[in-house]
């Protein structure tokens, strides 16, 4: 039995409606927080007087950049690694608590204050670097926790704001901000460092976050019923479309039922699989380009940014396409989720395995790198929002747990890839992409077998009325 046929079909404003405006606002929040996190990856090059593991002075940097605009510090490669990874630990630790509390406390306040904290800490990183490396690590760790709150709590928004037939486009619009952020960072950070100095990178992104925070508190409301600016027709459309699936009351978390639920495991393993590929491409694309194309740092930055741009475009198109299939009754919800998950796992695996064989083709490598990242974003219409189908009232918690599983996959993938590259330089990239393909195929098979798209019994409203 499909829920789609029971949903209201009343026509209300689409792309120019208030719910799409709020989705774009969340999109901007994701762009800013991702930029605040990722900018240090590039500024680190000019923040230290040695980026070589053997301690050789970076003389070219000293010639191009003066120490007034660009203060330089004596941070060893090990310290640099701790600084870069510190946000990851804050992000991971906060996931489950945020997933639990996002269904209890105001999402508006949680995201607003977390965005404000992340932005203020971005402003504090340059002076913290002048005081001592420990302060930078503390700032980054707390900033990672704040960004984890923004990244996870936002999914609770769609429980009350996203009609079932528009979940794909609304969620893909907002989450695609995670892809646009790195693209912007890779394009503008180097220019800002050369013209204004690396501290201005943190000041600019921090100030943008503070301004966005003000807009957030003004424009966003937890429930469309309480929003003073939304039209009556749109308000009625949203609330009536969700009346069968979510209520304002929240019951205690059915932890045991979740642990026994195969659809929940399908989502968690799917997230593990997605992040395995995503983290490898995020961390190692510049290194792969450098080892195969031998371009300079500016060209490398530009080429590394292109996959993010096309992944952002593709992610938004996926949301539109998935909802098109649902609104036209072309495919069922579960068919849409499995179709886009299959595309998001299989296509990157195929294109990734082809990459090591294209070492002599400049354009071939660039095109296939773009295809790996772009097709991976198909998962935005599949496994990454599947939790909203099976348990809308507990979506925030399920998303937090699946993100934690994904981060574990990313950590294992990045560590294992580093070991492979260090121990076997000859065939390292081939082994890396073959392993990625194997993980993708295995995760896809499990997902296709056990994934569901109807609300599970343990996630339904508990009725106390006796018949």
Buried (B, 14 or more C-beta within 10 A) or exposed (E): EEBBEEBEEEEBEEEEBBBBBBBBBBBBBBBBBBBBBBBBBBBBBBBBBBBEEEEEEBEEBBEEBEEEBBBBBEBEBEBBEBBBBBBBBBBBBBBBBBBBBBBEBBBBEBBBBBBBBBBBBBBBBBEBBEEEBEBBBBBBBBBBBBBBBBBBBBBBBBBBBBBBBBBBBBBBBBBBBBBBBBBBBBBBBBEBBBEBBBBBBBBBBBBBBBEBBEEBBEBBBBBBEEBEEBEEEBBBBBBEBBEEBBEEEEEEBBEEBBEEBEBBBBBBBBBBBBBBBBBBBBBBBBBBBBBBBEBEEEEBBBBBBBBBBBBBBBBBBBBBBBBBBBBEEEBBBBEBBBBBBBBBBBBBBBBBBBBBEBEEEEEBBBBBBBBBBBBBBBBBBBBBBBBBBBBBBBBBBBBBBBBBBBBBBBBBBBEBBBEBBEEEEEEBBBBBBBBBBEBBBEBBEBBBEBBBBBBBEBBEEEEEEEE
